[in-house]
Amino acid sequence: MADPEVRESAKTKAPPWPGRYFKQPPPMEGKNNDVRTWQAQMRKRGWRIDADNWYGPQSEAVCYEFQREKKLKVDGIVGPKTWACAWECPIT
């Protein structure tokens, strides 16, 4: 069971979706640190991911697994639902 502080952090409201889909190939560079923001949140949730502001194979692999776990559409693309869930879905 996650500690109460971690569970509480999953209930926070997501920052606004940046308005573009993160996908690859080719690896996609973040704009205004949008990719880094998602990567850092996934890392905070316990996923092994570098917050390097590039959406490449490592980020896509984490996205696939996260989407499977949360029963989202599994496509490896960070769109509005996957983005919001990174902040708002319970940590399991």
C-alpha positions as CSV (number, residue, x, y, z in Angstrom):
1,M,0.0,0.0,0.0
2,A,1.4,3.5,-0.9
3,D,2.1,5.8,1.9
4,P,-0.6,8.5,2.6
5,E,1.6,11.3,1.2
6,V,2.0,9.4,-2.1
7,R,-1.7,8.5,-2.3
8,E,-2.6,12.2,-1.7
9,S,-0.2,13.4,-4.4
10,A,-2.2,11.2,-6.9
11,K,-5.3,13.3,-6.2
12,T,-3.8,16.5,-7.3
13,K,-5.2,18.3,-10.4
14,A,-3.2,17.9,-13.5
15,P,-1.6,20.9,-15.1
16,P,-3.2,22.0,-18.3
17,W,-2.5,19.5,-21.2
18,P,0.0,21.1,-23.5
19,G,-2.2,20.6,-26.5
20,R,0.0,18.3,-28.5
21,Y,0.3,14.5,-28.5
22,F,3.6,13.0,-27.4
23,K,4.5,10.1,-29.7
24,Q,7.4,8.5,-31.6
25,P,9.2,7.6,-33.8
26,P,11.0,9.8,-34.4
27,P,11.8,10.8,-30.9
28,M,9.9,14.0,-30.1
29,E,11.6,17.0,-28.4
30,G,9.6,18.8,-25.7
31,K,8.5,22.4,-26.1
32,N,8.4,24.6,-23.0
33,N,9.4,21.4,-21.0
34,D,6.1,19.8,-21.7
35,V,7.6,16.3,-22.2
36,R,9.9,16.8,-19.2
37,T,6.8,17.7,-17.0
38,W,5.1,14.4,-17.9
39,Q,8.3,12.4,-17.5
40,A,9.0,14.0,-14.1
41,Q,5.5,13.2,-12.9
42,M,5.8,9.6,-14.1
43,R,9.1,9.3,-12.3
44,K,7.5,10.8,-9.1
45,R,4.9,8.1,-9.4
46,G,7.6,5.4,-9.3
47,W,8.3,4.7,-13.0
48,R,11.8,4.3,-14.2
49,I,12.1,7.1,-16.7
50,D,14.6,9.9,-17.4
51,A,13.2,13.4,-17.5
52,D,15.2,14.5,-20.5
53,N,12.5,16.3,-22.4
54,W,12.6,13.8,-25.3
55,Y,9.7,11.4,-25.9
56,G,11.5,8.4,-27.3
57,P,11.4,4.6,-26.8
58,Q,11.9,4.7,-23.0
59,S,9.0,7.2,-22.6
60,E,6.8,5.3,-25.0
61,A,7.4,2.0,-23.1
62,V,6.5,3.7,-19.8
63,C,3.4,5.2,-21.4
64,Y,2.3,1.7,-22.7
65,E,2.6,0.2,-19.3
66,F,0.9,3.1,-17.6
67,Q,-2.0,3.0,-20.0
68,R,-2.4,-0.8,-19.5
69,E,-2.3,-0.4,-15.7
70,K,-4.9,2.4,-15.7
71,K,-7.1,0.8,-18.4
72,L,-6.7,3.6,-20.8
73,K,-6.5,3.2,-24.6
74,V,-3.1,1.5,-25.0
75,D,-1.4,3.3,-27.9
76,G,1.8,4.7,-26.3
77,I,0.7,8.3,-27.0
78,V,0.4,10.8,-24.3
79,G,-2.8,12.7,-25.1
80,P,-5.2,14.5,-22.8
81,K,-6.5,11.4,-20.9
82,T,-3.0,9.9,-20.3
83,W,-1.7,13.3,-19.3
84,A,-4.5,13.9,-16.8
85,C,-4.3,10.4,-15.4
86,A,-0.6,10.9,-14.6
87,W,-1.7,13.3,-11.9
88,E,-5.2,12.4,-11.1
89,C,-5.4,8.5,-11.2
90,P,-4.6,6.6,-8.0
91,I,-1.1,5.2,-7.6
92,T,-1.3,1.4,-7.6
